[in-house]
């Protein structure tokens, strides 16, 4: 448990360092880095609230000299997965919801017109 607390402490420190660095970038810099900020915050939330660390991960994180959040973010950028793919699925589902809503409104209008 003590080692796990050190992992959480390192991740918090890395987030603070990342945030401080972003805040020095100015408005344009922050705007340009919005995707990175959003993704790093999501990585932070997952690591702090949902990820179950193995003993090996705990050992490696406590020994790691770099910023864990930036390392995960870089791996995310290098992967084949991205928000674009996920958003495409969400957009497709949302379009189906919109279509269903339109059909329901048409049915209600038709039923209302027949009842009148």
N, C-alpha and C positions, 0 to 999 in steps of 0.2 A: 504494500500500500504506500509506503514511504517513497519507493521508486516511482510509482504511478503519479504521486503528487509532484514529483520533480518534473515528470513529463508534462503535466498540466501547467506547471509553472513556466517551463520553457516555452510552451505554445503561447501562453499569455504574454510572455516577454517578447516573443517573435511578432505577435500581433501588434503590440504597443510600438515596437520598432518600425514595423511596416506602416502603421497609421501615422506616426510622427514623420516618416519620410514622405508620405503622400501629402500631408498637410503643408509641407514646405514647397510643394510643386506649383502653388498658385492655382487660380480658378481654371485656367486653360489646361494645365497639367492634370488636375484632378478630373476634369471632364474627359480628357484623352485617355485617362487610366480607369474610367468608370467600370469597364468590363473586368479588369484585373481586380479592382477593389471589391466588386460584387462577388466575384469568384473566390477570392481569398477569404472574405467574410463567411461565405458558405462553407468553405473548407474548415475554417476555424470552428464554426458551429457544429459541424459533423464530428470533428475530432474531440471537441469538448463535451458533446452531449450524446453522441450515438456510437462512436467507434469503440470497439473492444480491443484494446491493445494486447498483443501477445507479449510474452516475456522477451522475445527477440526484438520486437519493435521498441519496447521500453528501453532495453539496453542500447539499441542503436540511436534512438532519439536523444537519450541523455548524453551520449558521446558525440553527437553531431554538432559541429561548430557553426554551421550555417543556419539560415532561417528555414525552419521546417515548412512553414506555410508557403514560402516562395519556392521551395523544392517541389512540393506537391503541385503548386500552380504550374510550374514549368513542365512537370510531367503531364499535367492535364493538357497543356498547349501542344505537347509532342504526341499526344494520343490521337487515335482515330475518333474519339468521342468528343462531342462538343454540345453546347447549348443549342446550336442551330438545329442539329438532328432532333433533339428533344422538343424544341419549339415547333418544328415541322409537324410532329405527331400531335402536339397540343392544338396547333392551328387547324389541322385536319379534323380533330374532334370538335373543336369550337364551331367550325363551319357546319358540321353535322347538327350540332345543337341549334345553330341559327336557322338552318333549314327546317328542322323539326318545329321550332317556335313559329316560323312563318306558316307552315302547314296548319298548325293548331289554330292560329289566328284566322286563317282563311276558312277553316271548318267552322269556327265559332261564328264568323260573319255570315256564312252560308246558312247555318242553323238559325241564326237570329233573323235573317231575311225571310226564311221559310215560315218562321213562327209569327212573323208580323203580318 
